[in-house]
Structure formats: C-alpha cells, structure tokens
Amino acid sequence: MATERAVLAGGCFWGMQDLIRRRPGVISTRVGYSGGDVANATYRNHGSHAEAIEILFDPAKTSYRDILEFFFQIHDPSTRNRQGNDVGASYRSAIFYIGDEQKSVAEDTIADVDASGLWPGKVVTEVVPAGDFWQAEPEHQDYLERYPNGYTCHFPRPNWKLPRREQRKSA
C-alpha cells in the first residue's frame, strides 16, 4: 500500500490528532513539534516550534486536499498564533508541505478558504517546507483517547463544506 505524509499545525495537537485520526484513509498519526529552531524538541523546550501532527494516509482512500479541507474546518485559520484559549507561536496555523505538489494544493485550498468567507478573516496559515518533526512525549500521544474529557478547542463545524473557486480558463 502506498502512503503519503502530511504535517500540519493548528493549535493544541491533542484535538487535532483526535479528530484527524478518525478520517477515512488515515493510517496513523503522531503529535510533535515542527517548524522551529530547537533540536530534539520537547514539551518543556520546543523553542519556536509549533505543536504539530504528522499524518500518514492512503492516497487511494483520501486526498491531501481532503485532509486540508478538514484541517480548515476544525480550527480557525484566521487567528495568528492562537486557537481558543491557547495563545503563542506554539499554537500557530501552519502547513508543512512535502514537495511542490503539496505546496500547490495548500495554496489552492487557502485561496478557496479565503474566497469562501467561511471564516471572519483572511487565512494566516503559514505554508512552509517540512523540516524536522520531533515526536512529543508518550503522555501527549493519543491524549484524548486516554482522557476523553480532556482539553480541546477543535471541533467539526456542522454543515461546513469548502466550495471551490471557479477555475478561470486561459485565453
């Protein structure tokens, strides 16, 4: 089975992992730190890294675009360095792309989100190349499965469907 990898940051990684892991085609998830300047990042020492989630998925069952659409549904991409009560660069919205195709899909999806008006402001999600991913400590993995009433600020919005912009034909 072929697999693809996605790395996303959208606030506290507990809620992101809990919702994304249930998606059709998602094979595995793990939470950690990415996009920063500290080697061997940990919860107590992650420097400028964002809390992130690494997703392995089966592209025959779900697309990168589908994963991004769900990502934009479950967190607010229009708030800089914040999700819910979590404030700071650790909680920023970011897409860490792996290759030009993922970058292109991310930029196109963001353009659709901005055009949709589904969020109160423009998307501030960073689109940057994937770098090191430092896996978080065991107590952070699968957190909401172990503590079902634990903290999260992520949720699927009812009836949220991202429309695609009309594609313009070149003359």
ChimeraX attribute file (.defattr): number of C-alpha atoms within 10 A of each C-alpha:
attribute: neighborCount
match mode: 1-to-1
recipient: residues
	/A:1	5
	/A:2	7
	/A:3	13
	/A:4	14
	/A:5	18
	/A:6	19
	/A:7	25
	/A:8	29
	/A:9	29
	/A:10	28
	/A:11	32
	/A:12	27
	/A:13	29
	/A:14	24
	/A:15	21
	/A:16	26
	/A:17	24
	/A:18	20
	/A:19	16
	/A:20	18
	/A:21	18
	/A:22	12
	/A:23	15
	/A:24	13
	/A:25	17
	/A:26	21
	/A:27	15
	/A:28	15
	/A:29	21
	/A:30	22
	/A:31	28
	/A:32	24
	/A:33	29
	/A:34	29
	/A:35	27
	/A:36	17
	/A:37	12
	/A:38	16
	/A:39	14
	/A:40	13
	/A:41	22
	/A:42	16
	/A:43	13
	/A:44	6
	/A:45	11
	/A:46	22
	/A:47	17
	/A:48	16
	/A:49	25
	/A:50	26
	/A:51	30
	/A:52	33
	/A:53	27
	/A:54	23
	/A:55	21
	/A:56	18
	/A:57	24
	/A:58	18
	/A:59	15
	/A:60	10
	/A:61	10
	/A:62	14
	/A:63	15
	/A:64	17
	/A:65	14
	/A:66	12
	/A:67	20
	/A:68	17
	/A:69	20
	/A:70	18
	/A:71	22
	/A:72	24
	/A:73	22
	/A:74	19
	/A:75	24
	/A:76	25
	/A:77	28
	/A:78	18
	/A:79	20
	/A:80	17
	/A:81	20
	/A:82	21
	/A:83	22
	/A:84	14
	/A:85	11
	/A:86	15
	/A:87	15
	/A:88	14
	/A:89	17
	/A:90	25
	/A:91	24
	/A:92	27
	/A:93	30
	/A:94	23
	/A:95	25
	/A:96	24
	/A:97	21
	/A:98	16
	/A:99	10
	/A:100	10
	/A:101	10
	/A:102	19
	/A:103	17
	/A:104	13
	/A:105	15
	/A:106	23
	/A:107	15
	/A:108	15
	/A:109	21
	/A:110	21
	/A:111	15
	/A:112	18
	/A:113	22
	/A:114	19
	/A:115	15
	/A:116	14
	/A:117	12
	/A:118	17
	/A:119	16
	/A:120	11
	/A:121	12
	/A:122	16
	/A:123	18
	/A:124	17
	/A:125	23
	/A:126	18
	/A:127	18
	/A:128	14
	/A:129	16
	/A:130	16
	/A:131	13
	/A:132	16
	/A:133	23
	/A:134	22
	/A:135	21
	/A:136	21
	/A:137	12
	/A:138	10
	/A:139	8
	/A:140	16
	/A:141	19
	/A:142	18
	/A:143	19
	/A:144	18
	/A:145	12
	/A:146	11
	/A:147	9
	/A:148	10
	/A:149	9
	/A:150	11
	/A:151	12
	/A:152	19
	/A:153	17
	/A:154	23
	/A:155	13
	/A:156	13
	/A:157	12
	/A:158	7
	/A:159	7
	/A:160	13
	/A:161	12
	/A:162	17
	/A:163	14
	/A:164	13
	/A:165	14
	/A:166	7
	/A:167	6
	/A:168	6
	/A:169	5
	/A:170	4
	/A:171	3
